[in-house]
Amino acid sequence: MKVYQAIETRFVGPTNHRGSRVIATHCGNVMRHTHNWDYGLNTDQNHYAAAEALRAKLDWPPIVAGGSTRDGYAWLTSTL
């Protein structure tokens, strides 16, 4: 039986004090990581980088799938 964990990412535009960024969260806002926008990457790559950083922080298995949602992206890891 495979068990999946999900990470959601969403884009946050620039403010007067901070540049654009991607917020990666797990279980709402219980665990989160903020990834500063890297203009050398495309949109998918920036969202993946944010999800990957949170995945590493949580010490989860590698991301196996991802896709866009209405609010950003969702990324899945699997225990198998």
PDB file of N, CA, C and O in Angstrom:
ATOM      1  N   MET A   1       0.845  -1.181   0.000  1.00  0.00           N
ATOM      2  CA  MET A   1       0.000   0.000   0.000  1.00  0.00           C
ATOM      3  C   MET A   1       0.886   1.238   0.000  1.00  0.00           C
ATOM      4  O   MET A   1       1.760   1.394   0.852  1.00  0.00           O
ATOM      5  N   LYS A   2       0.649   2.102  -0.955  1.00  0.00           N
ATOM      6  CA  LYS A   2       1.404   3.349  -1.022  1.00  0.00           C
ATOM      7  C   LYS A   2       0.737   4.402  -0.134  1.00  0.00           C
ATOM      8  O   LYS A   2      -0.487   4.505  -0.060  1.00  0.00           O
ATOM      9  N   VAL A   3       1.582   5.167   0.527  1.00  0.00           N
ATOM     10  CA  VAL A   3       1.107   6.287   1.330  1.00  0.00           C
ATOM     11  C   VAL A   3       1.704   7.553   0.730  1.00  0.00           C
ATOM     12  O   VAL A   3       2.919   7.659   0.563  1.00  0.00           O
ATOM     13  N   TYR A   4       0.851   8.498   0.412  1.00  0.00           N
ATOM     14  CA  TYR A   4       1.311   9.739  -0.205  1.00  0.00           C
ATOM     15  C   TYR A   4       1.228  10.894   0.794  1.00  0.00           C
ATOM     16  O   TYR A   4       0.342  10.941   1.647  1.00  0.00           O
ATOM     17  N   GLN A   5       2.159  11.804   0.667  1.00  0.00           N
ATOM     18  CA  GLN A   5       2.131  13.060   1.404  1.00  0.00           C
ATOM     19  C   GLN A   5       2.089  14.171   0.366  1.00  0.00           C
ATOM     20  O   GLN A   5       2.691  14.048  -0.700  1.00  0.00           O
ATOM     21  N   ALA A   6       1.387  15.249   0.668  1.00  0.00           N
ATOM     22  CA  ALA A   6       1.235  16.343  -0.297  1.00  0.00           C
ATOM     23  C   ALA A   6       1.874  17.629   0.201  1.00  0.00           C
ATOM     24  O   ALA A   6       1.854  17.939   1.393  1.00  0.00           O
ATOM     25  N   ILE A   7       2.435  18.360  -0.736  1.00  0.00           N
ATOM     26  CA  ILE A   7       2.959  19.704  -0.502  1.00  0.00           C
ATOM     27  C   ILE A   7       2.279  20.620  -1.500  1.00  0.00           C
ATOM     28  O   ILE A   7       2.226  20.318  -2.692  1.00  0.00           O
ATOM     29  N   GLU A   8       1.763  21.727  -1.022  1.00  0.00           N
ATOM     30  CA  GLU A   8       1.143  22.720  -1.899  1.00  0.00           C
ATOM     31  C   GLU A   8       2.063  23.922  -2.026  1.00  0.00           C
ATOM     32  O   GLU A   8       2.714  24.315  -1.058  1.00  0.00           O
ATOM     33  N   THR A   9       2.119  24.506  -3.216  1.00  0.00           N
ATOM     34  CA  THR A   9       2.905  25.715  -3.427  1.00  0.00           C
ATOM     35  C   THR A   9       2.014  26.781  -4.048  1.00  0.00           C
ATOM     36  O   THR A   9       1.100  26.486  -4.818  1.00  0.00           O
ATOM     37  N   ARG A  10       2.308  28.035  -3.689  1.00  0.00           N
ATOM     38  CA  ARG A  10       1.551  29.153  -4.258  1.00  0.00           C
ATOM     39  C   ARG A  10       2.478  30.349  -4.425  1.00  0.00           C
ATOM     40  O   ARG A  10       3.405  30.555  -3.641  1.00  0.00           O
ATOM     41  N   PHE A  11       2.210  31.122  -5.452  1.00  0.00           N
ATOM     42  CA  PHE A  11       2.998  32.310  -5.771  1.00  0.00           C
ATOM     43  C   PHE A  11       2.523  33.491  -4.925  1.00  0.00           C
ATOM     44  O   PHE A  11       1.321  33.682  -4.735  1.00  0.00           O
ATOM     45  N   VAL A  12       3.469  34.281  -4.418  1.00  0.00           N
ATOM     46  CA  VAL A  12       3.161  35.516  -3.700  1.00  0.00           C
ATOM     47  C   VAL A  12       3.920  36.632  -4.403  1.00  0.00           C
ATOM     48  O   VAL A  12       5.144  36.583  -4.523  1.00  0.00           O
ATOM     49  N   GLY A  13       3.196  37.621  -4.857  1.00  0.00           N
ATOM     50  CA  GLY A  13       3.807  38.724  -5.600  1.00  0.00           C
ATOM     51  C   GLY A  13       4.643  39.637  -4.720  1.00  0.00           C
ATOM     52  O   GLY A  13       4.598  39.539  -3.494  1.00  0.00           O
ATOM     53  N   PRO A  14       5.401  40.521  -5.344  1.00  0.00           N
ATOM     54  CA  PRO A  14       6.297  41.408  -4.605  1.00  0.00           C
ATOM     55  C   PRO A  14       5.532  42.462  -3.803  1.00  0.00           C
ATOM     56  O   PRO A  14       4.403  42.827  -4.133  1.00  0.00           O
ATOM     57  N   THR A  15       6.178  42.934  -2.748  1.00  0.00           N
ATOM     58  CA  THR A  15       5.654  44.035  -1.945  1.00  0.00           C
ATOM     59  C   THR A  15       6.689  45.158  -1.980  1.00  0.00           C
ATOM     60  O   THR A  15       7.657  45.086  -2.737  1.00  0.00           O
ATOM     61  N   ASN A  16       6.495  46.166  -1.186  1.00  0.00           N
ATOM     62  CA  ASN A  16       7.477  47.247  -1.109  1.00  0.00           C
ATOM     63  C   ASN A  16       8.766  46.794  -0.428  1.00  0.00           C
ATOM     64  O   ASN A  16       9.803  47.441  -0.573  1.00  0.00           O
ATOM     65  N   HIS A  17       8.708  45.681   0.318  1.00  0.00           N
ATOM     66  CA  HIS A  17       9.858  45.244   1.108  1.00  0.00           C
ATOM     67  C   HIS A  17      10.421  43.888   0.705  1.00  0.00           C
ATOM     68  O   HIS A  17      11.554  43.563   1.061  1.00  0.00           O
ATOM     69  N   ARG A  18       9.655  43.093  -0.028  1.00  0.00           N
ATOM     70  CA  ARG A  18      10.106  41.752  -0.410  1.00  0.00           C
ATOM     71  C   ARG A  18       9.809  41.504  -1.873  1.00  0.00           C
ATOM     72  O   ARG A  18       8.839  42.022  -2.426  1.00  0.00           O
ATOM     73  N   GLY A  19      10.666  40.700  -2.491  1.00  0.00           N
ATOM     74  CA  GLY A  19      10.449  40.335  -3.885  1.00  0.00           C
ATOM     75  C   GLY A  19       9.426  39.212  -4.017  1.00  0.00           C
ATOM     76  O   GLY A  19       8.867  38.747  -3.024  1.00  0.00           O
ATOM     77  N   SER A  20       9.191  38.789  -5.239  1.00  0.00           N
ATOM     78  CA  SER A  20       8.281  37.665  -5.497  1.00  0.00           C
ATOM     79  C   SER A  20       8.835  36.418  -4.849  1.00  0.00           C
ATOM     80  O   SER A  20      10.048  36.274  -4.694  1.00  0.00           O
ATOM     81  N   ARG A  21       7.935  35.506  -4.464  1.00  0.00           N
ATOM     82  CA  ARG A  21       8.352  34.279  -3.804  1.00  0.00           C
ATOM     83  C   ARG A  21       7.292  33.207  -3.962  1.00  0.00           C
ATOM     84  O   ARG A  21       6.166  33.479  -4.376  1.00  0.00           O
ATOM     85  N   VAL A  22       7.672  31.985  -3.625  1.00  0.00           N
ATOM     86  CA  VAL A  22       6.757  30.853  -3.632  1.00  0.00           C
ATOM     87  C   VAL A  22       6.719  30.298  -2.213  1.00  0.00           C
ATOM     88  O   VAL A  22       7.762  30.071  -1.600  1.00  0.00           O
ATOM     89  N   ILE A  23       5.520  30.080  -1.698  1.00  0.00           N
ATOM     90  CA  ILE A  23       5.341  29.514  -0.367  1.00  0.00           C
ATOM     91  C   ILE A  23       4.944  28.054  -0.531  1.00  0.00           C
ATOM     92  O   ILE A  23       3.966  27.746  -1.213  1.00  0.00           O
ATOM     93  N   ALA A  24       5.699  27.155   0.092  1.00  0.00           N
ATOM     94  CA  ALA A  24       5.380  25.724   0.096  1.00  0.00           C
ATOM     95  C   ALA A  24       4.849  25.373   1.478  1.00  0.00           C
ATOM     96  O   ALA A  24       5.457  25.734   2.485  1.00  0.00           O
ATOM     97  N   THR A  25       3.718  24.670   1.535  1.00  0.00           N
ATOM     98  CA  THR A  25       3.118  24.306   2.814  1.00  0.00           C
ATOM     99  C   THR A  25       2.716  22.843   2.840  1.00  0.00           C
ATOM    100  O   THR A  25       2.473  22.222   1.806  1.00  0.00           O
ATOM    101  N   HIS A  26       2.655  22.316   4.044  1.00  0.00           N
ATOM    102  CA  HIS A  26       2.146  20.971   4.294  1.00  0.00           C
ATOM    103  C   HIS A  26       1.130  21.092   5.417  1.00  0.00           C
ATOM    104  O   HIS A  26       1.396  21.753   6.421  1.00  0.00           O
ATOM    105  N   CYS A  27      -0.030  20.465   5.265  1.00  0.00           N
ATOM    106  CA  CYS A  27      -1.100  20.528   6.276  1.00  0.00           C
ATOM    107  C   CYS A  27      -1.476  21.966   6.604  1.00  0.00           C
ATOM    108  O   CYS A  27      -1.363  22.402   7.750  1.00  0.00           O
ATOM    109  N   GLY A  28      -1.915  22.681   5.611  1.00  0.00           N
ATOM    110  CA  GLY A  28      -2.250  24.083   5.823  1.00  0.00           C
ATOM    111  C   GLY A  28      -0.971  24.886   5.965  1.00  0.00           C
ATOM    112  O   GLY A  28      -0.167  24.953   5.036  1.00  0.00           O
ATOM    113  N   ASN A  29      -0.783  25.493   7.121  1.00  0.00           N
ATOM    114  CA  ASN A  29       0.432  26.255   7.365  1.00  0.00           C
ATOM    115  C   ASN A  29       1.238  25.685   8.520  1.00  0.00           C
ATOM    116  O   ASN A  29       2.042  26.398   9.122  1.00  0.00           O
ATOM    117  N   VAL A  30       1.038  24.410   8.841  1.00  0.00           N
ATOM    118  CA  VAL A  30       1.771  23.801   9.949  1.00  0.00           C
ATOM    119  C   VAL A  30       3.266  23.794   9.655  1.00  0.00           C
ATOM    120  O   VAL A  30       4.058  24.208  10.501  1.00  0.00           O
ATOM    121  N   MET A  31       3.662  23.335   8.487  1.00  0.00           N
ATOM    122  CA  MET A  31       5.060  23.362   8.053  1.00  0.00           C
ATOM    123  C   MET A  31       5.102  24.162   6.763  1.00  0.00           C
ATOM    124  O   MET A  31       4.276  23.961   5.873  1.00  0.00           O
ATOM    125  N   ARG A  32       6.080  25.084   6.663  1.00  0.00           N
ATOM    126  CA  ARG A  32       6.157  25.885   5.451  1.00  0.00           C
ATOM    127  C   ARG A  32       7.597  26.270   5.147  1.00  0.00           C
ATOM    128  O   ARG A  32       8.468  26.262   6.016  1.00  0.00           O
ATOM    129  N   HIS A  33       7.813  26.608   3.878  1.00  0.00           N
ATOM    130  CA  HIS A  33       9.108  27.081   3.413  1.00  0.00           C
ATOM    131  C   HIS A  33       8.850  28.199   2.404  1.00  0.00           C
ATOM    132  O   HIS A  33       7.983  28.074   1.538  1.00  0.00           O
ATOM    133  N   THR A  34       9.604  29.288   2.519  1.00  0.00           N
ATOM    134  CA  THR A  34       9.501  30.392   1.566  1.00  0.00           C
ATOM    135  C   THR A  34      10.708  30.350   0.637  1.00  0.00           C
ATOM    136  O   THR A  34      11.855  30.365   1.086  1.00  0.00           O
ATOM    137  N   HIS A  35      10.435  30.298  -0.653  1.00  0.00           N
ATOM    138  CA  HIS A  35      11.472  30.243  -1.683  1.00  0.00           C
ATOM    139  C   HIS A  35      11.452  31.554  -2.451  1.00  0.00           C
ATOM    140  O   HIS A  35      10.455  31.869  -3.100  1.00  0.00           O
ATOM    141  N   ASN A  36      12.530  32.321  -2.389  1.00  0.00           N
ATOM    142  CA  ASN A  36      12.612  33.550  -3.173  1.00  0.00           C
ATOM    143  C   ASN A  36      12.612  33.215  -4.658  1.00  0.00           C
ATOM    144  O   ASN A  36      13.268  32.267  -5.089  1.00  0.00           O
ATOM    145  N   TRP A  37      11.882  33.991  -5.427  1.00  0.00           N
ATOM    146  CA  TRP A  37      11.742  33.735  -6.864  1.00  0.00           C
ATOM    147  C   TRP A  37      13.108  33.810  -7.534  1.00  0.00           C
ATOM    148  O   TRP A  37      13.848  34.777  -7.356  1.00  0.00           O
ATOM    149  N   ASP A  38      13.430  32.782  -8.302  1.00  0.00           N
ATOM    150  CA  ASP A  38      14.685  32.723  -9.054  1.00  0.00           C
ATOM    151  C   ASP A  38      14.343  33.005 -10.511  1.00  0.00           C
ATOM    152  O   ASP A  38      13.712  32.179 -11.169  1.00  0.00           O
ATOM    153  N   TYR A  39      14.754  34.162 -11.019  1.00  0.00           N
ATOM    154  CA  TYR A  39      14.405  34.556 -12.382  1.00  0.00           C
ATOM    155  C   TYR A  39      15.134  33.737 -13.445  1.00  0.00           C
ATOM    156  O   TYR A  39      14.830  33.864 -14.632  1.00  0.00           O
ATOM    157  N   GLY A  40      16.086  32.904 -13.042  1.00  0.00           N
ATOM    158  CA  GLY A  40      16.755  31.993 -13.958  1.00  0.00           C
ATOM    159  C   GLY A  40      15.961  30.716 -14.192  1.00  0.00           C
ATOM    160  O   GLY A  40      16.317  29.915 -15.056  1.00  0.00           O
ATOM    161  N   LEU A  41      14.881  30.517 -13.422  1.00  0.00           N
ATOM    162  CA  LEU A  41      14.022  29.340 -13.534  1.00  0.00           C
ATOM    163  C   LEU A  41      12.658  29.747 -14.082  1.00  0.00           C
ATOM    164  O   LEU A  41      12.253  30.904 -13.967  1.00  0.00           O
ATOM    165  N   ASN A  42      11.958  28.792 -14.676  1.00  0.00           N
ATOM    166  CA  ASN A  42      10.597  29.089 -15.116  1.00  0.00           C
ATOM    167  C   ASN A  42       9.628  28.868 -13.946  1.00  0.00           C
ATOM    168  O   ASN A  42      10.052  28.497 -12.851  1.00  0.00           O
ATOM    169  N   THR A  43       8.353  29.092 -14.172  1.00  0.00           N
ATOM    170  CA  THR A  43       7.352  29.001 -13.108  1.00  0.00           C
ATOM    171  C   THR A  43       7.314  27.613 -12.485  1.00  0.00           C
ATOM    172  O   THR A  43       7.353  27.488 -11.261  1.00  0.00           O
ATOM    173  N   ASP A  44       7.238  26.560 -13.312  1.00  0.00           N
ATOM    174  CA  ASP A  44       7.205  25.192 -12.791  1.00  0.00           C
ATOM    175  C   ASP A  44       8.435  24.898 -11.936  1.00  0.00           C
ATOM    176  O   ASP A  44       8.322  24.303 -10.864  1.00  0.00           O
ATOM    177  N   GLN A  45       9.594  25.309 -12.404  1.00  0.00           N
ATOM    178  CA  GLN A  45      10.839  25.039 -11.690  1.00  0.00           C
ATOM    179  C   GLN A  45      10.897  25.779 -10.356  1.00  0.00           C
ATOM    180  O   GLN A  45      11.409  25.233  -9.379  1.00  0.00           O
ATOM    181  N   ASN A  46      10.391  26.994 -10.293  1.00  0.00           N
ATOM    182  CA  ASN A  46      10.361  27.734  -9.031  1.00  0.00           C
ATOM    183  C   ASN A  46       9.443  27.053  -8.016  1.00  0.00           C
ATOM    184  O   ASN A  46       9.793  26.941  -6.841  1.00  0.00           O
ATOM    185  N   HIS A  47       8.288  26.606  -8.458  1.00  0.00           N
ATOM    186  CA  HIS A  47       7.371  25.908  -7.556  1.00  0.00           C
ATOM    187  C   HIS A  47       7.976  24.582  -7.102  1.00  0.00           C
ATOM    188  O   HIS A  47       7.877  24.218  -5.930  1.00  0.00           O
ATOM    189  N   TYR A  48       8.599  23.865  -8.028  1.00  0.00           N
ATOM    190  CA  TYR A  48       9.246  22.596  -7.662  1.00  0.00           C
ATOM    191  C   TYR A  48      10.376  22.832  -6.654  1.00  0.00           C
ATOM    192  O   TYR A  48      10.518  22.069  -5.698  1.00  0.00           O
ATOM    193  N   ALA A  49      11.173  23.872  -6.857  1.00  0.00           N
ATOM    194  CA  ALA A  49      12.280  24.168  -5.944  1.00  0.00           C
ATOM    195  C   ALA A  49      11.764  24.437  -4.530  1.00  0.00           C
ATOM    196  O   ALA A  49      12.374  24.003  -3.553  1.00  0.00           O
ATOM    197  N   ALA A  50      10.650  25.146  -4.420  1.00  0.00           N
ATOM    198  CA  ALA A  50      10.061  25.410  -3.105  1.00  0.00           C
ATOM    199  C   ALA A  50       9.574  24.118  -2.460  1.00  0.00           C
ATOM    200  O   ALA A  50       9.802  23.882  -1.274  1.00  0.00           O
ATOM    201  N   ALA A  51       8.895  23.276  -3.256  1.00  0.00           N
ATOM    202  CA  ALA A  51       8.399  21.999  -2.730  1.00  0.00           C
ATOM    203  C   ALA A  51       9.558  21.089  -2.326  1.00  0.00           C
ATOM    204  O   ALA A  51       9.499  20.424  -1.292  1.00  0.00           O
ATOM    205  N   GLU A  52      10.594  21.062  -3.133  1.00  0.00           N
ATOM    206  CA  GLU A  52      11.759  20.219  -2.846  1.00  0.00           C
ATOM    207  C   GLU A  52      12.452  20.659  -1.562  1.00  0.00           C
ATOM    208  O   GLU A  52      12.894  19.814  -0.784  1.00  0.00           O
ATOM    209  N   ALA A  53      12.553  21.951  -1.328  1.00  0.00           N
ATOM    210  CA  ALA A  53      13.183  22.452  -0.103  1.00  0.00           C
ATOM    211  C   ALA A  53      12.371  22.042   1.127  1.00  0.00           C
ATOM    212  O   ALA A  53      12.950  21.646   2.139  1.00  0.00           O
ATOM    213  N   LEU A  54      11.040  22.131   1.055  1.00  0.00           N
ATOM    214  CA  LEU A  54      10.211  21.704   2.178  1.00  0.00           C
ATOM    215  C   LEU A  54      10.287  20.196   2.364  1.00  0.00           C
ATOM    216  O   LEU A  54      10.337  19.710   3.494  1.00  0.00           O
ATOM    217  N   ARG A  55      10.296  19.445   1.249  1.00  0.00           N
ATOM    218  CA  ARG A  55      10.419  17.986   1.328  1.00  0.00           C
ATOM    219  C   ARG A  55      11.698  17.596   2.047  1.00  0.00           C
ATOM    220  O   ARG A  55      11.687  16.693   2.884  1.00  0.00           O
ATOM    221  N   ALA A  56      12.802  18.264   1.731  1.00  0.00           N
ATOM    222  CA  ALA A  56      14.085  17.967   2.369  1.00  0.00           C
ATOM    223  C   ALA A  56      14.042  18.323   3.856  1.00  0.00           C
ATOM    224  O   ALA A  56      14.574  17.591   4.690  1.00  0.00           O
ATOM    225  N   LYS A  57      13.407  19.450   4.181  1.00  0.00           N
ATOM    226  CA  LYS A  57      13.287  19.868   5.581  1.00  0.00           C
ATOM    227  C   LYS A  57      12.497  18.828   6.389  1.00  0.00           C
ATOM    228  O   LYS A  57      12.813  18.562   7.549  1.00  0.00           O
ATOM    229  N   LEU A  58      11.477  18.249   5.767  1.00  0.00           N
ATOM    230  CA  LEU A  58      10.651  17.240   6.427  1.00  0.00           C
ATOM    231  C   LEU A  58      11.272  15.843   6.383  1.00  0.00           C
ATOM    232  O   LEU A  58      10.775  14.923   7.033  1.00  0.00           O
ATOM    233  N   ASP A  59      12.362  15.682   5.616  1.00  0.00           N
ATOM    234  CA  ASP A  59      13.032  14.392   5.436  1.00  0.00           C
ATOM    235  C   ASP A  59      12.082  13.336   4.868  1.00  0.00           C
ATOM    236  O   ASP A  59      12.029  12.201   5.343  1.00  0.00           O
ATOM    237  N   TRP A  60      11.336  13.740   3.840  1.00  0.00           N
ATOM    238  CA  TRP A  60      10.416  12.846   3.159  1.00  0.00           C
ATOM    239  C   TRP A  60      11.097  12.216   1.955  1.00  0.00           C
ATOM    240  O   TRP A  60      12.145  12.690   1.517  1.00  0.00           O
ATOM    241  N   PRO A  61      10.505  11.140   1.410  1.00  0.00           N
ATOM    242  CA  PRO A  61      11.028  10.549   0.168  1.00  0.00           C
ATOM    243  C   PRO A  61      10.905  11.539  -0.996  1.00  0.00           C
ATOM    244  O   PRO A  61      10.228  12.559  -0.869  1.00  0.00           O
ATOM    245  N   PRO A  62      11.549  11.247  -2.120  1.00  0.00           N
ATOM    246  CA  PRO A  62      11.520  12.155  -3.279  1.00  0.00           C
ATOM    247  C   PRO A  62      10.108  12.431  -3.791  1.00  0.00           C
ATOM    248  O   PRO A  62       9.193  11.627  -3.612  1.00  0.00           O
ATOM    249  N   ILE A  63       9.960  13.568  -4.422  1.00  0.00           N
ATOM    250  CA  ILE A  63       8.692  13.939  -5.069  1.00  0.00           C
ATOM    251  C   ILE A  63       8.518  13.052  -6.298  1.00  0.00           C
ATOM    252  O   ILE A  63       9.430  12.921  -7.114  1.00  0.00           O
ATOM    253  N   VAL A  64       7.335  12.443  -6.422  1.00  0.00           N
ATOM    254  CA  VAL A  64       7.081  11.533  -7.538  1.00  0.00           C
ATOM    255  C   VAL A  64       6.103  12.088  -8.565  1.00  0.00           C
ATOM    256  O   VAL A  64       6.042  11.594  -9.691  1.00  0.00           O
ATOM    257  N   ALA A  65       5.330  13.117  -8.186  1.00  0.00           N
ATOM    258  CA  ALA A  65       4.356  13.680  -9.118  1.00  0.00           C
ATOM    259  C   ALA A  65       3.994  15.092  -8.681  1.00  0.00           C
ATOM    260  O   ALA A  65       4.136  15.454  -7.513  1.00  0.00           O
ATOM    261  N   GLY A  66       3.534  15.864  -9.624  1.00  0.00           N
ATOM    262  CA  GLY A  66       3.103  17.224  -9.318  1.00  0.00           C
ATOM    263  C   GLY A  66       2.267  17.775 -10.444  1.00  0.00           C
ATOM    264  O   GLY A  66       2.320  17.281 -11.570  1.00  0.00           O
ATOM    265  N   GLY A  67       1.502  18.790 -10.142  1.00  0.00           N
ATOM    266  CA  GLY A  67       0.690  19.414 -11.168  1.00  0.00           C
ATOM    267  C   GLY A  67       0.066  20.694 -10.672  1.00  0.00           C
ATOM    268  O   GLY A  67       0.071  20.982  -9.475  1.00  0.00           O
ATOM    269  N   SER A  68      -0.470  21.458 -11.598  1.00  0.00           N
ATOM    270  CA  SER A  68      -1.047  22.746 -11.240  1.00  0.00           C
ATOM    271  C   SER A  68      -2.450  22.573 -10.677  1.00  0.00           C
ATOM    272  O   SER A  68      -3.168  21.631 -11.013  1.00  0.00           O
ATOM    273  N   THR A  69      -2.816  23.503  -9.819  1.00  0.00           N
ATOM    274  CA  THR A  69      -4.155  23.565  -9.245  1.00  0.00           C
ATOM    275  C   THR A  69      -4.691  24.974  -9.482  1.00  0.00           C
ATOM    276  O   THR A  69      -4.016  25.801 -10.096  1.00  0.00           O
ATOM    277  N   ARG A  70      -5.870  25.242  -9.012  1.00  0.00           N
ATOM    278  CA  ARG A  70      -6.455  26.568  -9.166  1.00  0.00           C
ATOM    279  C   ARG A  70      -5.638  27.620  -8.423  1.00  0.00           C
ATOM    280  O   ARG A  70      -5.559  28.768  -8.862  1.00  0.00           O
ATOM    281  N   ASP A  71      -5.030  27.235  -7.300  1.00  0.00           N
ATOM    282  CA  ASP A  71      -4.314  28.196  -6.459  1.00  0.00           C
ATOM    283  C   ASP A  71      -2.800  28.127  -6.578  1.00  0.00           C
ATOM    284  O   ASP A  71      -2.112  28.962  -5.990  1.00  0.00           O
ATOM    285  N   GLY A  72      -2.262  27.179  -7.305  1.00  0.00           N
ATOM    286  CA  GLY A  72      -0.805  27.028  -7.421  1.00  0.00           C
ATOM    287  C   GLY A  72      -0.453  25.656  -7.958  1.00  0.00           C
ATOM    288  O   GLY A  72      -0.842  25.291  -9.067  1.00  0.00           O
ATOM    289  N   TYR A  73       0.294  24.893  -7.154  1.00  0.00           N
ATOM    290  CA  TYR A  73       0.700  23.547  -7.541  1.00  0.00           C
ATOM    291  C   TYR A  73       0.551  22.613  -6.351  1.00  0.00           C
ATOM    292  O   TYR A  73       0.553  23.054  -5.201  1.00  0.00           O
ATOM    293  N   ALA A  74       0.421  21.314  -6.633  1.00  0.00           N
ATOM    294  CA  ALA A  74       0.445  20.274  -5.607  1.00  0.00           C
ATOM    295  C   ALA A  74       1.509  19.261  -5.996  1.00  0.00           C
ATOM    296  O   ALA A  74       1.642  18.908  -7.168  1.00  0.00           O
ATOM    297  N   TRP A  75       2.263  18.798  -5.012  1.00  0.00           N
ATOM    298  CA  TRP A  75       3.369  17.865  -5.221  1.00  0.00           C
ATOM    299  C   TRP A  75       3.179  16.682  -4.292  1.00  0.00           C
ATOM    300  O   TRP A  75       2.798  16.858  -3.134  1.00  0.00           O
ATOM    301  N   LEU A  76       3.442  15.462  -4.789  1.00  0.00           N
ATOM    302  CA  LEU A  76       3.259  14.246  -3.995  1.00  0.00           C
ATOM    303  C   LEU A  76       4.561  13.500  -3.799  1.00  0.00           C
ATOM    304  O   LEU A  76       5.390  13.395  -4.703  1.00  0.00           O
ATOM    305  N   THR A  77       4.716  12.986  -2.588  1.00  0.00           N
ATOM    306  CA  THR A  77       5.805  12.051  -2.307  1.00  0.00           C
ATOM    307  C   THR A  77       5.179  10.719  -1.961  1.00  0.00           C
ATOM    308  O   THR A  77       4.005  10.671  -1.594  1.00  0.00           O
ATOM    309  N   SER A  78       5.919   9.653  -2.068  1.00  0.00           N
ATOM    310  CA  SER A  78       5.391   8.322  -1.775  1.00  0.00           C
ATOM    311  C   SER A  78       6.365   7.590  -0.872  1.00  0.00           C
ATOM    312  O   SER A  78       7.579   7.767  -0.977  1.00  0.00           O
ATOM    313  N   THR A  79       5.826   6.765   0.018  1.00  0.00           N
ATOM    314  CA  THR A  79       6.688   5.988   0.910  1.00  0.00           C
ATOM    315  C   THR A  79       7.263   4.775   0.202  1.00  0.00           C
ATOM    316  O   THR A  79       8.175   4.141   0.734  1.00  0.00           O
ATOM    317  N   LEU A  80       6.776   4.435  -0.957  1.00  0.00           N
ATOM    318  CA  LEU A  80       7.294   3.265  -1.687  1.00  0.00           C
ATOM    319  C   LEU A  80       7.968   3.675  -2.967  1.00  0.00           C
ATOM    320  O   LEU A  80       8.461   2.823  -3.705  1.00  0.00           O
TER     321      LEU A  80
END
